[in-house]
Amino acid sequence: MGKLQEFGISFTNNKTVYSPGESISGSVRIVLGQPLQCKAVKVNCLGTCGVSSRMNDTTWDLQEQYFSSTLSLADKGTLTKGEHSLPFQFLIPVSAPTSYEGAFGKIVYRLKATIDTPRFSKDYETQMVFFLLRHLNLNEVAHIEQPSSAQTTKKFTYLLVKTGTIVLKAQSDMRGYTPGQVIKLTAHIQNMSGKDTGYMVASLMQKVTYKTKRPTCDERMVAEVEGAGVKAGKNVEWKEQIIVPALPQSGLAGCNLITIDYFVQVSVKSPEVSVRLPIYIGNIPVSCTPRTPVQPVLPTPAPCTTPAPVPLPRSRSHGVAPTAPPAEEAVSLVAAGIATQEVSTKNHSQQDPWGCQPVMSPSSFTHTPSQVCTQAQLQRGTSATSGPLSHVSTGPTAPIFSEGNSTPVRTVSPLILPPEYSTAGYPQEPPPTYEESCDSNGGSGINAGGGPASRQREMSRR
């Protein structure tokens, strides 16, 4: 074995991700099999950025340096045989940008340790890469809680002589997201032509601009969802959601050579119609409170000693629970003479290998107008599409349901209805007459003596 058996860098607590303004510390470990003469043992902390107009090229056209600090851990002399641990510590500047690596450039941070040996001897080097994460607070971006919307209209020609128009409107629920959050999209497409359109696509796009001598732009699709087409003369609504994956934040503040932008592109194929919704990707989410409708202030009634109970309105459907009222959006569209349909999703790039979409919280999605539920139905755990809970009450043997917030459960007893001879076919024969009932009693009437039964038998003998 040689003189140098081990030469490496280790971080305190094995930490490799740091923030601007934080101190980075560790030690340089040297294990020698024999004494080694050296002029110095140094460690350098460096942060640089390089860009090129050629893909995956390590020869940078332009470079910039954020910091470079060198620390001398040992002076000229001889390192004895055995193990040596030399500690170090550096302070990362506050203005340093986030680590990034792309096709045409990268932002890299590394530690490099060197053992300078005497002249004509071999120098020893080792290095370790660490990462920097600069936080972007989305709450500091103006109008970040407002929706990002866009609209476009395109006229096209089909069948060489006919013309048509496509109106595309798209909107997101906010303008800023963090990795793991859901982008809620709503698109309205009005096909005012006699031709069916192609499928629809919503894509989360990343645009990276490298500021070389000839600026280079690199656009790539991060996530994509595909919907069905629009029939001729139809007005449809498409609601979808995209989960934001782990991405570097927008802008790359502190870097002058690389800029990152994000947007959601909603497009219709054949004819080609598309809109772009600019958004921001950050590290600290938007802390906006949910908007709640303002309740009207009612006048306070005068106090009374014995308040009378308010009678509940009785339904005219003989006990059948009323259904939920239609949604206001559907009413307004029907009143305007335009029927809006919903488009289903055909393909999602964020599905798992089994073909299922990621399981998300129900609060992450907006409900469709056909799934509107009343507050009472939500408390009972049923939807508006299901039938009424209770039927016509026919006595204690009818199905009953538990009250309160518990799940409704049917009783074990079957439904037994009382006989109604006027309408039902049960019993199959009419009830017996008075005379038949007397004969069926074996000659015994109501009275044992000279009652009606005995007089009837005497008349029959004569």
ZINOR-V247959 format. One record per backbone hydrogen bond with DSSP energy under -0.5 kcal/mol. NH is the residue of the N-H (numbers start at 1). CO is the residue of the C=O. If there is no record, write none. Layout:
# ZINOR-V247959
<<NH/CO> <NH/CO>>
This chain:
# ZINOR-V247959
<<5/3> <5/31> <6/31> <8/29> <10/27> <12/25> <14/11> <15/12> <18/131> <21/92> <22/19> <24/90> <26/88> <27/10> <28/86> <29/8> <29/27> <30/28> <30/84> <31/6> <32/82> <33/3> <34/3> <36/79> <38/77> <39/116> <40/116> <41/74> <42/114> <43/71> <44/112> <45/69> <46/44> <46/110> <47/67> <48/108> <49/64> <50/106> <51/62> <52/104> <56/103> <57/54> <60/58> <61/51> <62/51> <64/49> <66/47> <67/47> <69/45> <71/43> <73/41> <73/71> <74/41> <77/38> <79/36> <80/78> <82/32> <84/30> <86/28> <87/85> <88/26> <90/24> <92/22> <92/90> <96/93> <99/132> <100/107> <102/105> <106/50> <107/100> <108/48> <108/106> <109/130> <110/46> <111/128> <112/44> <113/126> <114/42> <115/124> <116/40> <116/114> <117/115> <121/118> <124/115> <126/113> <128/111> <130/109> <131/16> <133/18> <134/132> <135/133> <137/135> <138/136> <138/284> <140/137> <141/138> <144/141> <146/143> <148/172> <148/174> <149/147> <150/170> <152/168> <154/166> <156/164> <158/162> <161/158> <161/159> <162/158> <164/156> <165/192> <166/154> <167/190> <168/152> <168/166> <169/188> <170/150> <171/186> <172/148> <173/184> <175/144> <176/144> <177/280> <179/282> <180/244> <181/178> <183/242> <184/182> <185/183> <185/240> <186/171> <187/238> <188/169> <189/236> <190/167> <191/189> <191/234> <192/165> <192/190> <193/191> <197/230> <198/269> <198/270> <200/227> <201/267> <202/225> <203/265> <204/223> <205/203> <205/263> <206/220> <207/261> <208/206> <208/218> <209/259> <210/208> <210/216> <211/209> <211/257> <212/210> <215/213> <216/210> <218/208> <219/217> <220/206> <222/204> <223/204> <225/202> <226/347> <227/200> <228/344> <233/191> <233/193> <234/231> <235/339> <236/189> <237/341> <238/187> <240/185> <242/183> <244/181> <245/243> <247/245> <250/281> <251/260> <252/250> <255/252> <259/209> <261/207> <262/279> <263/205> <264/277> <265/203> <265/263> <266/264> <266/275> <267/201> <267/265> <268/273> <269/199> <273/268> <273/271> <275/266> <277/264> <278/276> <279/262> <280/175> <282/177> <282/280> <283/136> <284/136> <285/283> <288/286> <298/296> <307/305> <311/309> <318/315> <320/317> <331/327> <332/328> <333/329> <334/330> <335/331> <336/332> <337/334> <338/333> <339/337> <340/338> <341/235> <343/237> <346/226> <347/226> <349/224> <351/348> <352/356> <355/352> <360/358> <364/361> <365/362> <371/368> <372/369> <378/374> <379/375> <380/376> <381/377> <382/377> <386/383> <398/395> <406/403> <408/380> <416/414> <417/415> <424/420> <437/433> <438/434> <439/435> <440/436> <441/437> <441/438> <442/439> <443/438> <445/443> <451/449> <455/451> <456/452> <457/453> <458/454> <459/455> <460/456> <461/457> <462/458>>
